[in-house]
């Protein structure tokens, strides 16, 4: 279970880092070294990064995602995911990301009307991680 969570956290961290780099204009959304299927299109996906929905709590959501995924990766590598107190922290943060993902998915589909594949991939990763964390707890 730790391996699966670690892999998903690493993928989520890569996506969140890319979004943060675009949000802070460290890189262009369509930079050539990003695989074509991951590139943000300037008129659609990249525009999402600059909306109020992309900064629900002030800083870019992706920056908070980076912290979340890095903490998960540390928990998966160290084994903290099985410690009851750490698990409670991870699961609480995971539930919050899933709830935020539901809101952001709604905003993408019905408010902004932008089908952003990387956004939906991140929200899906968060939902799977939440489910895996539940399995970690029930397996103990």
N, C-alpha and C positions, 0 to 999 in steps of 0.2 A: 504494500500500500504506500509506503514511504517513497518508493521509486516512482510510482505513478504520479504522486503528488509533486515530487521533485521535478519530474519531466514537464508536467503541466505548468508548474510555477516558472520554470526556465523559459518556456515558450511565452507565457504571459509576460514575463519580465522583458523579453526581447520586443514584444509588441508595444508594451507600455513605454519602453525606452525610445522606440522609434516615434511614437506619438509625442512624447515629451520633447524630443529633439525638433520635431516639426512645430510644436506649439511655441517653443522659445526661439524658433527660426535659426536653430543651429544647423539645420539641413533643409533642403527642399523636399517636398513630399514625393517628388518623382525622381529622386536621385538614382543614378544608374546602378550603384552597387546593391541596391535593394532588389530582390527578385521581382520580376514583373507582376506576379500574382499578388504581391504584398504592397506594391506601391499605392500610395494614396493619390487619387485623381484630383487635380487642383480645383475643379469645379464642383466636386461632390464630396468625397470622403475628407479631403484636406480642409474643406470649408467647415466641417463639423468641429475641428480642433479649435476654431476661433469663435465658437458660439458660447453664450452663457451656460448652456448645458454641459459644456466641457470643463467648467470650473464651478461645480456645485458648491464646494466648500472654500473657494478662494483660489488656491493653486490649481494647476491643471489636474484633472482627475487621473491622468496617466502618471503623474508624479506620485500620487497616493497609491496608485497601482504598483509602482515600482517598489515602494516601501512594503506593501502587502506581499508581493511575490518574493521579494528578498527575504522577508521574515519566514515565509512558508518554505523557501528553499533551505534556509538555515535550520528550520524545524525538521525538515525531512532528512537532512544530512546528519543532524545531531541526535535524532531520535526523540526530540522534545514533543513531537506530535502525540506520543503515547502517554505523556505525563498529564494527569488530570487537570492541573491548574493551567499549564500551557495549552492543552487541548481546548479548554474553555475560552481562552483568549483567541486562539486561531479560529474556532468555530464561530464565536461572536463576530469577529472581523469578516469571516466568510459569509455569514448571514447578511451582514450589512452590505457587502459587495453585491450579493445576489439581489437584494432589495433595490439597491441603486441601479443595478443592471436592468431590472424590470422597468424602472422609470426612464432610464436612458434609451432603452429599446423602444418604448412608447414614443419618446421624443423624436428618435430617428425616423420611425415609421410614419407617425401621424402629424408631427409638428414641423420637423425639418424636411421630411419626405426624402431622406437620403439613405439608400440601402448600402451601408458601409460594411463590407465583409469582415474587415479586421475588427471593427467594433463588435459585431455579432460573434466573432470568434472569441474575443476576450470575455464577453458575457457568458458564452457557452463554457469556456474554460472555468470561469468562476463557479458556475452551477455544478459542473462535474467535481471540482475540488470540494465544494460543500458536501456533495453526496459521499465522496471518498472519506472526508473527515467524519461523517456519521458512521461510516463502516469501520473506521479506526476505533471509534468509541465502543461500538457494539461488539467488536471482535475481542475486546478485553475481558 
